[in-house]
């Protein structure tokens, strides 16, 4: 809670309340339920990270933002469902705040204790149109069926480089049929907007796209983004395969992330044609049993992380033998994976290996000794690993060994390894 006499601090210039690194702009503080009356009198204020709208009678309404025209940088407005009159939203005068660059507008998401009235939500959002200088816009939990024409518009927001739309189950599109996204848009994130139809064509300037929670039509638009370098697919928890076509023309894709696709059985075969990929992250795909397909031609791949794939059984020779550029490999929490069958011998560029939460790991695969460039080996929470092989000391580039929360016997043995010159050993029983 902020002090009630905050309005007396007339020369206050900066008030920062919490941050959210995921979207890069401020996030609500759950303990902050309202803003004190009179905050609008702090006309010297340049930084106000968060403003919370409340129904409490002794709290500031959104209209108190009207006089704060010196605000710059980032601003998050929470509790917009409590703006009952769109005229109050208009009085907030966001359009006059020319130094604001980041804006996040938030309705509550999935709260059973809050019934969101969407009768006036479009009018309220319409009235919250910011100054054309906005570069980053995030809207979360909007309950309406149509977005106002200014949201993401090349006319209203010509400098917009990042747009994020989250948790809008009712949104079907925009009120303007002729909407064009800004030609400078670089990042587009969509999550849980299953009915949303994107305006076409999407600007070719987009280099990052994040699509999540069942927005199939948005995923299919990927194939037209020829400059896309970073693609994140998350929350497609009802599909066994991802569509192949969107991946065919991504000749500049460098990073692919596939998260929380619980029923995914296999990777798209078109993945094999993405020879430009340098980073691949597969996380929380509980139905994935094999990586035989999809990795064969990734000759530029430098980093691979496979985590929380509970059904994954094999990393076959055919899937790893061409990964000659791979420098960093992370394998986390894959309890069914036959770690001894993992083919390490072709990973000639491997420098960093991280094995974590692997109860089936009882000894290190001998093929690791072929990784002559391995510099760092990290082993975490592998409770059944009791010793390390002597050949590990013969790896010429190995300079760092981290053993954390493994079997007590292994930790005792590692105490002797501390005496080995040029090898830094971090041996921790508990964090």
Buried (B, 14 or more C-beta within 10 A) or exposed (E): EBEEEBBEBEEBEEBEBBBBEEBBBBBBBEEBBBBBBBBBBBEEBBBBBBBBBBEEEEBBBBBBBBBBBBBBBBBBBBBBBBBBBBEBBBBBBBBBBBEBBBBBBBBBBEEEEBEBEBEBBBBBBBBBBBBBBBBBBBBBBBBBBBBBBBBBBBEBBEBBBBBBBBBBBBBBBBBBEEBBBBEBBBBBBBBBBBBBBBBEEBBEBBBBBBBBBBBEEBBEBBBBBEBBBBBBBBBBBEBEBBBEEBBEBBEBBBBBBBBBBBBBBBBBEBBBBBEBBBBBBBBBBBBBBBBBBBBBBBEBBBBBBBBBBBBBBBBBBEBBBBBBBBBBBBBBBBEEBEBEEBBBBBBBBBBBBBBBBBEBBBEBBEBBBBBEBBBBBBBBBBBEBBBBEEEBEEBEEBEBBBBBBBBEEBBEBBEEBEEEEEBEBEBEEEE
